[in-house]
Amino acid sequence: MNEDATAKSDAPDVQLPSRAGQVAKEQPELWAAFQALGAVTSSAGPLDEKSRRLVNLALAIGADSEGAVHSHARRGQAEGLSEEELEQVAYLAITTLGWPRAIRALSWIHDVTRGGHRGGGVRA
């Protein structure tokens, strides 16, 4: 774990992307507020941790955000989700978002699960 407590994430065994880690170091109050908002939204309903992670992955896919898909896939793996569980979220996107976006998201998930992308920067 990074000695800088301002850079901690909701999955402490996962590296923050370098830019996010840099912002966390340079703007600790902003990072703390962002983390607090995440904690409040996570407890705002009955979903369990696994369900929340899968929903967040789906939202990242829907937003077509490669960085967020990588982030939620990394955190999902750290929390014990299988590659198949992460892949299913991309498959579910096919009928709503279309084949190209879903397959793009699947490739981003595979970047993480099959070793093509490890993120970079600050260990949180």
Beta strands, then each sheet from edge to edge (+ up, - down):
end
